[in-house]
Amino acid sequence: MHKEVESVAKRCEICGKGVLVGMQVSHSHIRTKRTWEPNLQRVRALVDGKPKRIRVCTRCLKSGRVVRAI
C-alpha cells in the first residue's frame, strides 16, 4: 500500500518543480548561499472532475497541463 504524499510548500503539484539551492558569487568571488524559488500560483483547477485549490507553477499553467475550474 502506498500512501499519497501531501503537498509540500513551494512545490508545483503537477510537475514537482521546487526550490533550487546554489551559491551567489560576487565580483570579488565571495560565495554565499541563495535559493531560486519557482513561480507558483494558487489556482482553482479540476482534480478528478472536482474543483480544488492547488499550487501550480506558471510553466504548467502556460502549457495547458492544468484545467482551470470556473
Secondary structure, 3 states (H helix, E strand, C coil): CCCCCCCCCCCCCCCCCCCEEEEEECCCCCEEEEEECCCEEEEEEEECCEEEEEEEEHHHHHHCCCCECC
